[in-house]
């Protein structure tokens, strides 16, 4: 596979040049979990998008109007440190391996940065992530401002990355899509495995472990986010992460879990009966959610707005709620007054990519953004009937969400996560022990 990071850098350099801006992007530092134990390191998404480099304590400077347009600052080789913490790429090897113009030790960043920024009128920098870096960047701008007295062009403002980097990240190239397809395929395997393994008496943590191990065994970097494995009324808690209760016969289990592969996320939710068969109220609400999801995916295509996908799902959900007596009609009034929010309180989707809630504007000039080829979004309607909801008791404690990863194509959509069972018949068959796909 040809990795896209040099292409990403070239596109960003062109974008920055049009605005006379330079950019500074940090990989991030290791974070302490507790005591002297650190979390597993993950580079910041913007930095990785532009470099493909996975080490901490690194910074990329893009200076389109400088002699060195792409400069990486990173940790130097250190034999003793490498014995304890693993091999480092090192300064000498970085230009050839990563395709950049120059590399220097990370400790020289703040000394060299003022000169690298000369000739640019602004700096793209993610303000607010690290207070110490913000102070250091402010000192760099103060130093560069001294050169203005000699007639030099110097940066006078900071720009958040969304105008440049995040607009590029919103549209996925073929190499990125290949990775996201594979991540979704691995997620499909994991969800099938969990459906087959679920049974009364099985603890949610067992399915949590099965999901994570499947992600890793299939080659993923791990979980794209904290797995949600929610049996019974726990599914009515949108971000339930305790994952520590025994599953009970007659309950549904909602699993929201996605594989991360090469730091690209998948994001898939399925809801299924613990003992393999939907009860009647569960099936009726499940089919309402499924109908809403199918309609929303069919509606999504180039030229329609992001908001209209949500509106399509809301209408189908509200129609179902009115039909089954959970809401009073007429449907239009229930939608206008947002009465459906008692049972459906979140949006129908979000962008997906290097972050599970990926970057990219949802509104442009005050209007909901129109979908375009290359965007990847989730479509995830749901219904959540709290245990104390003022409805017939048969509906209480039912939580259902169905979520897929959807690529906008030139003529419609491609459901990246299509390998996960979704119809009532498919889900019940998977719960009876359908075989895992062989990929």
N, C-alpha and C positions, 0 to 999 in steps of 0.2 A: 504494500500500500504506500502511496505517496502521501506523506504527512502534510497537512495544509498550513502549518504554522508560518512558513516563509511567505506564503500567499496572503495570509491574514495580515502580516506585518506590512507587506507592500501596499495593500489596500488602505491600511490605516495611515501609512506615511503619506499617501496621496491625499487622503481626507484631511490630515493635519496640515499639509502644505497649503491647501486651499484657504485655510484660516490663519496661516502664519503661526501655527502652534507647534509646540513640542509636547512629548508625553513622557511621564515617569510612572512605571508600574512595578509594584513590589510583589514578590512571591509570598511573603508573610514569614512569620517566625513560628517555631514550635511553641505549643501552649501546654502548660502544666495541667495535668488532670487532677492529681493530688500528690502531696508529698513531693518526691523528686521524680515522679512518673509522668511522662508526657503523653498527650494524645498522639495517635498516628498522624503524621503530617500530611496535609493536602494543600497544594499551592492554590493561591487565589485564582479564580476562574479567568479574569481578564489577563493575568500574567501567563497562565498556561495556554490560553487561546493564542497568544502572540509568540510563544517560545517553545512549547512542548517540554519545558524544563521543569523537573519535579523537586528540586532541592530548596530548602529554606534559606533565608538570608541571602536573597538575590534581588536585583532590580534591573529592569530594562529601561533604557533611555532611548526614545525615538526622537531624532532631531532632523527633520527633513531638509532643513536649510544649512546643516552643518557638514563638515568634511567626513565625519563618522556618523552615519545616519542611524545605525542600530548598534547600540553599545550595551553590553551586559556586565553587570557587577555581580560577582559571586564569590563564594568561599574558595580560597586557594587550597591546593593539595596539602594534606597534613597527615603524615603516616600514622602518628600516634592516635589522632582523632578518628582516622579511618578504621583502625583496629577496633575501636569501641562502637562506632556509629555507622560504618559502611563507607564504601568508596565514594569519592567526590569526582566530579568531572574535571574541575580545575581550570585555571585561567588560560593556560596555553592551548588546551584542546577545544575550548568553547567555540571560537570562531568557526573552525572547520566543521565541528559536529553539529552546531546549531545554525550555521549559515549567517552569522552576524558579522559586522564589520570589525569590531574590537571587543576585548574583554579586559577587565581590571579587577583587582581584589575589592570585595565589597566595602572594606574599611576606607577605600579611597573615594567612595561615592560623593560625599558631601564636599570634598575638596575639589573634585573635577567637575561637578555638576554646573556651577555658575558659568564656566566657559562653554560647556556643551549647549547651554540654553541661549547663549547670545545669538542674535539674529532672528529670534522668535518673539512674538508679541504676547503669547499666553502659554500656560502650561496646563495640560490635561493631567489631573491628579485626583484620586479618590479621597476627597477631603472628609474627615470625620471618622475614618476607620482606625487610625492610630494617632493619638494626640502628640506623641513624641515626634513622629514623622512630619506632622503638620507644622510643628514649631521649627523643625529643621528646614522644611521647604520654605517657610516664611523667611528664615534667615538667608537662604539662598537667593530669594527674590530681592532681599535688601542689598545683598552684595552685588547682584547683577545691575541693580538700579544705579549704582555708582558709575557704571560704564556709560550711562546715558549722557553724562556731561561731555563725553568725547564724541558724541554723535552716534554711538552704537544703538542698534535696535535691541531692546530688552523686554522681557516678559513683564506685563503689568497686572495680570489677573490669572486666577485659577479657573479651569473649566472642569466640570464633572464629566466622567467618562461617557455618560449616556448619549451625548450628541454624536460622538464619533464611534467609540468601541462598541457600545451596546446596540447601535443600529446595525453594525456589521454582524454581530453575534446573532441577531434575530433571524438572519437568513442563513440556512445551513447549506454547505457544499456537499458534494457527493461523498467525500471521505468521512465527513461528520455523520451523514445520513447512514452510511454503511455501519458505523459504530453504533448509532442509535437503534438501527434495526436489530443488530445482534444483541444489544442490551435488552430490547423488548422481547426477543426470542428467549433469552435466558430467564427473563421474568415470567414468561409463559410457562416454561418448565417448572419454575418454583411454585407458581400458583396451582398448577395441576398436581404437583406433589403434595401440597398442603391440603387440597380438597380430598385427595385419596387417603391421606393420613388422619384427617379429622374424624373424631368419633366421641360419643359421650364418655366423659372421664379423662380425655386427653387434655392436658394443660395448654393454655395459650402459648406459654413459653416454648413448648415443644415444637409448635408450628413456627414460631419466631426463629428458633434455631434451625429448623429445616429450610426455611426461606434463605437465611443468611448462608448456610452451608452450600445450598444449590448455587447461589450467586457466585461464591468463591470457587467451587468445583468446576463451574463452567467457564472460568477465566475472568470473572468480573473483579473490579477493585473492591467490591463489597456492596453495602447498602447505599442507595442514593439519598436516603433519609432514614429516620428511625421507623422501623416497621410498626405498623398498627395491626394487631391481631385482637379483635374485639368480639367476644361472644355475647349473645343475648343483648340486654339493654346497654352494654358497654359500647355498642355500635352507634348509639345516639350521642356519644361524646366524640366530636369531630376529630380531635387529636388525642385519642386514647392511646397511651403508650405503656401502661402498666404491664400488660401481657402476662398476667400471673394467675388467672382464674381457670378453673376447670370448665370445660365445655359441657353443656347439658343437652339431653335429648329434647327435641322440640324447638330448640333455639336456632337462630341463624348465627353465622360467624362472618364478620366483615374483615377482610384482609386488604390493607392498603400498603403495598410494598413494591419496590422497584430496584432492579439491579443498576449499579453504577459500573460502567465499562470505560476505561481510559478517561475517567472523570466525567463522562457524559451520562446523564440520568435517564432512566425510564421511570414511569409513574403509573402504576396499574392498581385498580381496586376491583375486587369481586366480592360478592356476598352469596353465601351458600348455606344449605341446611346441614347442621352438625351430624344428623343421623341419616342424611342422604335423600330426604323427601321433604319438599315444601309443604307446610300446612296451608290451608285455604287462604286465610288472611295474608300470610306471607307471600304466597304466590300472586295474589291479586295486586299487592303493592309492588312486588318485584316487577311484574309486567308493566305497571305504570312507569316505573323508572326506566326499564328497558326500552319502552316505546319512546320515552322522552329522549333517551340517549341516541337511539337510532335516528330519530327525526333531526336532532341537532347535528349529528355527523353528516347526514344527507344534505342538510342546509349549508354546511360549511363548504365554501369553494371560493376561488378568487373573485374579488369584487364585493362580496358581502361583508358586513361589518362584524367585528368581534362581538359586539353587544347583541347583534341579532341572533347569534348562535345561542346565547344565554336566553334571550326572549323566546326562542323556539322551544327550548326545553321547559321554561317556566309555564308556557301555555299548556303543553302536554301534561305536565305534572299537575297543574291546577285543574284541568279537565278531569283527570283521574281522581283527585281528591274530592271534587264535587260529586262525581259519579258514585263514589263509594261512601259518601256521607260524612267525610271528615271536614269538609268545608261547605258553607252555604253558597249557593249560586246567586246570581248568574256568574259565569266564568269571568267575563270582562270586568265586572265590579270587583271580584276577588283578586284579580290581577292588579287593577288600578289602585286598590286599597292595600295591596301587598299582604293580604291575609295569608297567602301561601307561606310566608316567612316563618310562621309558627312551626312548619314542618320542613322547610327548605330555606336555609339561611346563608348559603354561600353562593359564590359565582359558579358558573358551569365549566370553567376551565382557566388555564393560564399557559403562558409560553413555557417551553421545555427545551433544555439544552445542557450546557455545562452546569447550570444550577437547576434544581428541580422546579423552583419558581424562577424561571429564567428572565433575563433582562430584556428590555425592549418596551417602547411606549405603547400603551393601550389606547391612548387618545392623541390625536394630532389636531392642533388648532381648535381644541374644544370638541371635536367630533370623534366618535368611536372609529378606531382604525379599521381600514378595509384589509381583508386577508389577501395575501399574495403568495405565489409559489415559493417554496423554500422555508416557510414558517412551519414550526412544529408546535402544536398546542395539545393540551389535554381536553377531553370532553367528559365531564364527571357529574351528571345530575344525581340527586339522592333524595330520599325522604327519611325523616327521623321523627318518630312518634314517642315522645317522652313517656316514662312510666306513669306520670301524673297528668298526662294530657286529658283535656275535657272531651273525650271521644269514647265511643264504645270500647269496652275493656278488651275486646279481641284484637284491637290494633295496637294497644299500648306496649311499649318496649321493643317495637320493631324498628331497626335501623338498616337502611339499604343504600348502598352507593355502587355505581358501576362506572368505571373510569378506563378510558383507552388513550393511547398516544397517537395523535393524528397529524400526518404531514399534509400540508396544502400543496397540491400538484397543479399543473397547468390546466387540467380539466376537471378537477374535483378533489378527492382526498385519497390517501393511502393510510389505512389503519395499521400502524407498526406493530401493535400488540394484538393483532387478529387471532393469534394462536391460543389465546386464553378462552376457555369455554365461557359462553355468555347466555345463550337461551336457557330456558328452564330445563329442557331435555338434555342439553349439553352439560349443564352444571350437575344435574342429578346423576348423569352417567359418570362424570369425573369423580363424584363423591363415592361412587360404587367401586372405584379403583381403575379407571381408565388408564391405559399405559402412558407413561411419559413419552414425549416426542424424542427422537433419537439424536437430535442435533445438540 
